[in-house]
């Protein structure tokens, strides 16, 4: 399953591999997963929803439900490259305001870190 996110999360113990990707690849992966009915949106901000709609043509619903990842799941993450100091001054972020990431989750019971707080 592909999860569309506005932040990176670690919901289960295991290994998370993350890499930055260009906007064009990010949008293409969203469109392919959506067309294959293999995408769940976890976008919880109107600005993120609008930005994705503007760049993919797909309007996703507002969703702040808990994210559950299974072995092999992918996260497509659009996140602000900075923290907003005053939320009352929010504006619609531009391309340069975002970072685009792809992450894959693998259950790794043998990892020396599983079950250990670092």
Secondary structure as UniProt FT lines:
FT   STRAND          2..5
FT   STRAND          15..20
FT   HELIX           23..35
FT   TURN            36..37
FT   STRAND          39..41
FT   HELIX           46..56
FT   TURN            71..72
FT   STRAND          74..80
FT   HELIX           87..89
FT   HELIX           95..97
FT   STRAND          98..106
FT   TURN            109..110
FT   TURN            112..115
//
